[in-house]
Amino acid sequence: MFGRLMPREAKYFDLFNTHAELIVRGGGQLSGLIGALVETPDQAAKFADSIDDIERQADKVTHDTLAQLHTSFITPFDRDEIHQLINSMDDILDVIQDVAESMTLYDIQRVPADAKALADVTEQCCNRVQAVVKLLHSMENAPAILKLCHEINELESDADRMLRAAMSKVFREEPDVRQVIKLKEMYELLESVTDRCKDVAGTVEAIVLENS
């Protein structure tokens, strides 16, 4: 079925790929935002604005995908799986936007360097999500898809460990309780980006195992 795509089927993969490109852009802007808060706080606002714009674009792609789902007779795989996949992808950018908004809400002006390392892992996860989605059009890519899904899971585990280490350091070294609360929220949201990437990987794995 995947090797002989009907026009309506191909449309879904175009939408998935467009959304995945936005995820990569969002992950890059998030890493830039955290990097700015480490080194050049006055540059942070432009990254937050860019993330808002990217998230709005992604919402439109999600809407278009669901609209396509309601009008299509033929779909490349189960309708519930399409619904779950695009919503899981959208959740990634929702959390990325949550991180950016928390910077303003909590008036976070500067963060430890550990935050940039965690943001870099979230960016890597976003890149893997795009790579997975690009291969999803053909089940001949199943081995490569599953390998990438495993890499996403490994990165999520790395982010878990980095979160625990960073928070341990904050509790030991940060004397301002308010700053501890702010950083805890930020670190947990950053790690949640990798959780949402892992959700996408789980959905894709289920699609591959069912259709290959």
QUISULTA-V72712 format. One line per field, one symbol per residue. phi: phi as a letter, one per 40 degrees, with the letter a starting at -180 (. if undefined). psi: psi as a letter, one per 30 degrees, with the letter a starting at -180 (. if undefined). A space follows every 50 residues. Layout:
phi: ???
psi: ???
This chain:
phi: .ccbccdcccdccccdccccccccccccccccccccccbbdcccdccccc cdccccccdcccdcccccccbccbbcadcccccccccccccdcccdcdcc ccdcdcfccabccdcccccccccccccccccccccccbcccddccccccc cccccccdcdcccccccdccccbccccccccccdcccccdcccccccccc dcccdcccccbb
psi: effikleeeeeeeeeeeeeeeeeeeeeeeeeeeeeefeeifffeeeeeee eeeeeeeeeeeeeeeeeeeffkeklfakeeeeeeeeeeeeeefeeeeeee efeeeghjfkllfeeeeeeeeeeeeeeeeeeeeffffkffgeeeeeeeee eeeeeeeeeeeeeeeeeeeeeefjfjeeeeeeeeeeeeeeefeeeeeeee eeeeeeeeeef.
